[in-house]
Amino acid sequence: MNKSELIEAIAQEADISKAAAAKALDGMMNAVTNALKKGDTVTLVGFGTFYVGERAERQGRNPKTGEPLTIAAAKTPKFRAGKALKDAL
């Protein structure tokens, strides 16, 4: 399912226009993004939790030359599914 299909599904489920569903989805994605930027977690009970994971600095290898290199530490967005979502699957 892509974004436009998700917008259509939200519009049908909530009985609202596609424009309103698109605006709501964009607002939700912006709110989650801004919370994660601040280092907060976003918990949707039953659905899951969005949080920021830390990846440590590590050694890698240039695939072309085989030369070792250092890959910098990074913060990555992660999602942990909630019980209701797991049970639904």
N, CA, C and O atoms as a DFTB+ gen file, in Angstrom:
356 C
 N C O
     1  1       0.853      -1.176       0.000
     2  2       0.000       0.000       0.000
     3  2       0.898       1.238       0.000
     4  3       1.799       1.357       0.831
     5  1       0.652       2.150      -0.926
     6  2       1.424       3.387      -0.961
     7  2       0.618       4.509      -0.303
     8  3      -0.489       4.286       0.186
     9  1       1.189       5.722      -0.298
    10  2       0.564       6.834       0.419
    11  2      -0.819       7.164      -0.134
    12  3      -1.748       7.382       0.644
    13  1      -0.978       7.205      -1.448
    14  2      -2.281       7.561      -2.016
    15  2      -3.333       6.495      -1.692
    16  3      -4.492       6.828      -1.447
    17  1      -2.942       5.234      -1.688
    18  2      -3.878       4.158      -1.313
    19  2      -4.246       4.261       0.165
    20  3      -5.389       4.003       0.544
    21  1      -3.277       4.637       0.995
    22  2      -3.547       4.814       2.424
    23  2      -4.505       5.979       2.639
    24  3      -5.420       5.879       3.456
    25  1      -4.314       7.068       1.927
    26  2      -5.211       8.220       2.025
    27  2      -6.626       7.829       1.630
    28  3      -7.590       8.221       2.288
    29  1      -6.750       7.062       0.566
    30  2      -8.074       6.604       0.125
    31  2      -8.733       5.719       1.182
    32  3      -9.929       5.849       1.445
    33  1      -7.954       4.822       1.787
    34  2      -8.489       3.935       2.826
    35  2      -8.915       4.729       4.060
    36  3      -9.950       4.431       4.655
    37  1      -8.137       5.728       4.449
    38  2      -8.491       6.565       5.599
    39  2      -9.778       7.329       5.300
    40  3     -10.664       7.412       6.151
    41  1      -9.882       7.884       4.102
    42  2     -11.069       8.646       3.715
    43  2     -12.326       7.781       3.772
    44  3     -13.370       8.228       4.247
    45  1     -12.227       6.555       3.294
    46  2     -13.388       5.655       3.311
    47  2     -13.726       5.227       4.736
    48  3     -14.898       5.203       5.110
    49  1     -12.721       4.891       5.529
    50  2     -12.937       4.402       6.896
    51  2     -13.533       5.496       7.792
    52  3     -14.419       5.228       8.604
    53  1     -13.040       6.723       7.636
    54  2     -13.491       7.829       8.489
    55  2     -14.643       8.623       7.868
    56  3     -15.164       9.549       8.489
    57  1     -15.038       8.263       6.652
    58  2     -16.118       8.941       5.934
    59  2     -15.837      10.440       5.808
    60  3     -16.676      11.280       6.135
    61  1     -14.616      10.750       5.319
    62  2     -14.202      12.126       5.067
    63  2     -13.651      12.215       3.651
    64  3     -13.459      11.195       2.988
    65  1     -13.397      13.439       3.189
    66  2     -12.866      13.607       1.840
    67  2     -11.413      13.167       1.775
    68  3     -10.729      13.081       2.795
    69  1     -10.949      12.890       0.558
    70  2      -9.544      12.503       0.379
    71  2      -8.620      13.648       0.767
    72  3      -7.534      13.413       1.295
    73  1      -9.037      14.884       0.511
    74  2      -8.214      16.042       0.869
    75  2      -8.042      16.133       2.383
    76  3      -6.946      16.397       2.877
    77  1      -9.132      15.915       3.112
    78  2      -9.063      15.955       4.578
    79  2      -8.209      14.797       5.100
    80  3      -7.442      14.968       6.048
    81  1      -8.340      13.632       4.489
    82  2      -7.545      12.466       4.906
    83  2      -6.064      12.707       4.632
    84  3      -5.214      12.337       5.441
    85  1      -5.754      13.328       3.488
    86  2      -4.361      13.631       3.148
    87  2      -3.780      14.624       4.140
    88  3      -2.638      14.478       4.576
    89  1      -4.566      15.633       4.496
    90  2      -4.118      16.635       5.463
    91  2      -3.887      15.994       6.835
    92  3      -2.908      16.312       7.511
    93  1      -4.771      15.105       7.241
    94  2      -4.626      14.420       8.532
    95  2      -3.395      13.519       8.541
    96  3      -2.650      13.495       9.520
    97  1      -3.180      12.786       7.464
    98  2      -2.013      11.897       7.378
    99  2      -0.720      12.700       7.389
   100  3       0.228      12.333       8.083
   101  1      -0.670      13.792       6.626
   102  2       0.526      14.642       6.616
   103  2       0.781      15.236       7.998
   104  3       1.929      15.319       8.434
   105  1      -0.272      15.645       8.682
   106  2      -0.138      16.189      10.035
   107  2       0.396      15.154      10.997
   108  3       1.235      15.462      11.844
   109  1      -0.083      13.927      10.876
   110  2       0.381      12.842      11.749
   111  2       1.857      12.552      11.498
   112  3       2.630      12.393      12.442
   113  1       2.248      12.483      10.227
   114  2       3.644      12.191       9.902
   115  2       4.566      13.313      10.380
   116  3       5.661      13.044      10.873
   117  1       4.128      14.571      10.238
   118  2       4.926      15.702      10.721
   119  2       5.053      15.686      12.238
   120  3       6.126      15.965      12.773
   121  1       3.971      15.362      12.930
   122  2       4.000      15.317      14.390
   123  2       4.952      14.222      14.885
   124  3       5.717      14.445      15.823
   125  1       4.908      13.049      14.263
   126  2       5.804      11.960      14.644
   127  2       7.254      12.343      14.353
   128  3       8.135      12.113      15.182
   129  1       7.501      12.923      13.185
   130  2       8.855      13.340      12.810
   131  2       9.410      14.361      13.787
   132  3      10.554      14.241      14.225
   133  1       8.608      15.370      14.135
   134  2       9.068      16.408      15.054
   135  2       9.331      15.848      16.452
   136  3      10.290      16.253      17.109
   137  1       8.496      14.928      16.909
   138  2       8.707      14.314      18.221
   139  2      10.004      13.509      18.230
   140  3      10.768      13.574      19.193
   141  1      10.256      12.751      17.165
   142  2      11.481      11.959      17.096
   143  2      12.716      12.855      17.012
   144  3      13.759      12.518      17.573
   145  1      12.613      13.990      16.319
   146  2      13.730      14.939      16.248
   147  2      14.106      15.438      17.637
   148  3      15.282      15.654      17.930
   149  1      13.092      15.620      18.497
   150  2      13.329      16.084      19.864
   151  2      13.852      14.958      20.766
   152  3      14.285      15.213      21.890
   153  1      13.811      13.723      20.277
   154  2      14.254      12.591      21.078
   155  2      13.129      11.918      21.848
   156  3      13.379      11.013      22.644
   157  1      11.893      12.349      21.619
   158  2      10.739      11.749      22.291
   159  2      10.332      10.449      21.605
   160  3      10.761      10.160      20.488
   161  1       9.506       9.680      22.285
   162  2       8.897       8.505      21.661
   163  2       7.429       8.830      21.418
   164  3       6.848       9.664      22.112
   165  1       6.832       8.171      20.432
   166  2       5.418       8.342      20.126
   167  2       4.764       6.977      20.287
   168  3       5.064       6.042      19.544
   169  1       3.866       6.871      21.268
   170  2       3.207       5.600      21.549
   171  2       1.738       5.690      21.171
   172  3       1.011       6.551      21.667
   173  1       1.310       4.800      20.294
   174  2      -0.095       4.665      19.925
   175  2      -0.542       3.327      20.511
   176  3      -0.259       2.269      19.951
   177  1      -1.237       3.386      21.633
   178  2      -1.593       2.186      22.384
   179  2      -2.314       1.189      21.480
   180  3      -3.284       1.527      20.801
   181  1      -1.823      -0.026      21.489
   182  2      -2.393      -1.090      20.677
   183  2      -1.777      -1.173      19.286
   184  3      -1.749      -2.246      18.684
   185  1      -1.285      -0.054      18.772
   186  2      -0.689      -0.044      17.433
   187  2       0.818      -0.231      17.501
   188  3       1.367      -1.141      16.880
   189  1       1.487       0.640      18.263
   190  2       2.929       0.502      18.379
   191  2       3.599       1.770      18.856
   192  3       2.938       2.751      19.198
   193  1       4.926       1.737      18.876
   194  2       5.729       2.848      19.368
   195  2       6.807       3.201      18.360
   196  3       7.541       2.336      17.883
   197  1       6.889       4.493      18.044
   198  2       7.974       5.015      17.230
   199  2       9.021       5.563      18.200
   200  3       8.674       6.264      19.150
   201  1      10.292       5.253      17.969
   202  2      11.343       5.757      18.844
   203  2      12.633       5.914      18.047
   204  3      12.737       5.462      16.907
   205  1      13.616       6.565      18.672
   206  2      14.905       6.799      18.025
   207  2      15.894       5.765      18.548
   208  3      16.092       5.631      19.756
   209  1      16.509       5.040      17.625
   210  2      17.531       4.062      17.985
   211  2      18.910       4.632      17.708
   212  3      19.084       5.463      16.817
   213  1      19.875       4.183      18.467
   214  2      21.253       4.642      18.285
   215  2      22.066       3.509      17.672
   216  3      21.988       2.361      18.109
   217  1      22.839       3.850      16.662
   218  2      23.723       2.868      16.047
   219  2      25.154       3.322      16.317
   220  3      25.515       4.450      15.983
   221  1      25.964       2.470      16.909
   222  2      27.327       2.809      17.294
   223  2      28.239       2.932      16.073
   224  3      27.949       2.404      15.000
   225  1      29.340       3.637      16.270
   226  2      30.357       3.728      15.226
   227  2      30.921       2.329      14.985
   228  3      31.089       1.554      15.926
   229  1      31.212       2.008      13.731
   230  2      31.713       0.666      13.444
   231  2      32.668       0.699      12.256
   232  3      32.741       1.681      11.518
   233  1      33.384      -0.386      12.096
   234  2      34.316      -0.512      10.981
   235  2      33.612      -1.163       9.797
   236  3      32.868      -2.130       9.957
   237  1      33.852      -0.627       8.624
   238  2      33.304      -1.185       7.393
   239  2      34.428      -1.356       6.390
   240  3      35.600      -1.149       6.703
   241  1      34.057      -1.733       5.196
   242  2      35.057      -1.948       4.155
   243  2      34.510      -1.388       2.845
   244  3      33.357      -1.627       2.486
   245  1      35.357      -0.638       2.137
   246  2      34.975      -0.116       0.826
   247  2      34.858      -1.317      -0.117
   248  3      35.849      -2.012      -0.335
   249  1      33.677      -1.578      -0.681
   250  2      33.504      -2.757      -1.524
   251  2      34.334      -2.727      -2.806
   252  3      34.666      -3.777      -3.357
   253  1      34.664      -1.543      -3.275
   254  2      35.414      -1.428      -4.515
   255  2      36.905      -1.704      -4.315
   256  3      37.530      -2.418      -5.099
   257  1      37.463      -1.118      -3.242
   258  2      38.914      -1.245      -3.030
   259  2      39.277      -2.229      -1.927
   260  3      40.420      -2.681      -1.851
   261  1      38.310      -2.567      -1.067
   262  2      38.591      -3.453       0.055
   263  2      39.241      -2.727       1.224
   264  3      39.584      -3.347       2.231
   265  1      39.411      -1.422       1.093
   266  2      40.058      -0.617       2.120
   267  2      39.128      -0.431       3.327
   268  3      37.953      -0.111       3.151
   269  1      39.641      -0.629       4.551
   270  2      38.788      -0.437       5.736
   271  2      38.459       1.039       5.939
   272  3      39.267       1.914       5.627
   273  1      37.251       1.307       6.472
   274  2      36.848       2.668       6.766
   275  2      35.947       2.675       7.984
   276  3      35.387       1.644       8.357
   277  1      35.809       3.831       8.601
   278  2      34.973       3.964       9.784
   279  2      33.612       4.509       9.380
   280  3      33.514       5.528       8.696
   281  1      32.572       3.822       9.809
   282  2      31.206       4.273       9.562
   283  2      30.755       4.995      10.825
   284  3      30.778       4.420      11.913
   285  1      30.345       6.253      10.683
   286  2      29.995       7.098      11.825
   287  2      28.764       6.571      12.564
   288  3      27.926       5.867      11.999
   289  1      28.686       6.933      13.838
   290  2      27.499       6.619      14.640
   291  2      26.305       7.360      14.053
   292  3      26.468       8.423      13.454
   293  1      25.109       6.807      14.219
   294  2      23.915       7.431      13.648
   295  2      22.698       7.169      14.521
   296  3      22.633       6.187      15.261
   297  1      21.736       8.078      14.411
   298  2      20.435       7.881      15.048
   299  2      19.468       7.458      13.954
   300  3      19.456       8.044      12.872
   301  1      18.654       6.437      14.233
   302  2      17.730       5.937      13.231
   303  2      16.320       5.814      13.813
   304  3      16.168       5.470      14.985
   305  1      15.290       6.091      13.010
   306  2      13.925       5.897      13.490
   307  2      13.597       4.404      13.518
   308  3      13.965       3.653      12.615
   309  1      12.897       3.995      14.573
   310  2      12.509       2.590      14.707
   311  2      11.052       2.507      15.119
   312  3      10.475       3.468      15.628
   313  1      10.466       1.334      14.887
   314  2       9.066       1.101      15.245
   315  2       8.950      -0.251      15.914
   316  3       9.472      -1.248      15.415
   317  1       8.264      -0.284      17.047
   318  2       8.001      -1.541      17.755
   319  2       6.491      -1.743      17.749
   320  3       5.757      -0.922      18.297
   321  1       6.026      -2.812      17.143
   322  2       4.588      -3.081      17.025
   323  2       3.971      -3.391      18.379
   324  3       4.588      -4.043      19.222
   325  1       2.739      -2.914      18.581
   326  2       2.001      -3.158      19.810
   327  2       1.298      -4.512      19.764
   328  3       1.235      -5.164      18.721
   329  1       0.773      -4.916      20.913
   330  2       0.135      -6.228      21.047
   331  2      -1.069      -6.391      20.115
   332  3      -1.215      -7.429      19.470
   333  1      -1.924      -5.379      20.043
   334  2      -3.122      -5.486      19.201
   335  2      -2.741      -5.662      17.721
   336  3      -3.372      -6.434      16.999
   337  1      -1.711      -4.944      17.283
   338  2      -1.268      -5.078      15.897
   339  2      -0.691      -6.474      15.649
   340  3      -0.970      -7.092      14.622
   341  1       0.102      -6.958      16.580
   342  2       0.669      -8.296      16.450
   343  2      -0.424      -9.355      16.426
   344  3      -0.372     -10.292      15.629
   345  1      -1.404      -9.206      17.292
   346  2      -2.502     -10.179      17.359
   347  2      -3.362     -10.154      16.091
   348  3      -3.908     -11.182      15.688
   349  1      -3.480      -8.989      15.470
   350  2      -4.287      -8.865      14.251
   351  2      -3.654      -9.611      13.081
   352  3      -4.342     -10.020      12.146
   353  1      -2.330      -9.783      13.145
   354  2      -1.649     -10.462      12.062
   355  2      -1.635     -11.946      12.312
   356  3      -1.100     -12.704      11.503
